């Protein structure tokens, strides 16, 4: 595929399927499912992330989902909801963001509903999204960053084939507003 100069010209699928998951760009009406998943996982999410308050009501979650759909069209960042193919439940979210199109590189971020951990869903989704980034976004480098205290997230990166690169001090703020030390993992095209 020839490289494009402007990401708006990329033809990017709104759905990615894995053996057990449908990864789909948010659409109208997804706010309720997101709200319920965040509420069920709020205690865990709030340790690491500052955004759960942005979806503190079903209406705010719906706004977030509609804005995410618009961001997909604008190619600024991509959020994919992770739906179980067996019964259609929302199991988590995976996102591609922090683009530097001049390289090009990006970061993959993710979170899993507390009731869905330990089943390999996130590794399955990260591997699929990594292939998606190389195939459809023409990335030359993909990173995963996680708080050093969040070893479950680090294990996902490792099990997904990413290589530990190093620690980054004061990388971002956690859910309590504290500056973090992040572990940075990366992968290059095959």
Phi, psi and omega in degrees: 000126179291145180291140177255151181276337183231123184298340179297339180275352180288135173272109187242125180293142178276352179224143174227130180251141172240178180304326184241351189234151166248116175264119187224138175298139180300149175220172182308132179097352180280350184301320181298314180296319178297313180305312182296320179293318179293318179299317180293336185246006189305315183301316180287314181300320185292343175294322191252334192235147181265349188275347184306331178293338178292343180238041185284350176224160177301323179294316178296322178295321178295319177300315179300318180294318179293322176294324178295321176297319178294320179296327176298314180297320180282349180066030179273319169198159187237123173249131176239124174283141182258107181255134174290130181288336183288323183221004175077015179280149177280119182256345180170191181221140172231139183226153174240123186205189181051054181285143163233095186290347179286338181279302351272146174217169181201178176237143171254132175237161184198159168208153185236139174305135182307326181282000185245008183285158175079011182247359179082008180300317186289321176298318178301315181290318181295318178298318179293319181288330175296312177300319177302314181296321178289317186283316188259331182257354177061036181290146176255351179198138175231138180241153167232126177247140175212149176302138181299336179280347184260076184288338174297319178292321178297321179295325177299313179301313181297315181290343179268004175094010180276151181255135177292128180256322180163183179260146177236114180279145180054044185289319179193178179260140178279186182296341178261004178089004180276143173292141185249164165253124183254150168265133179250127175243151181217162173214145178249163180302149179292000000 
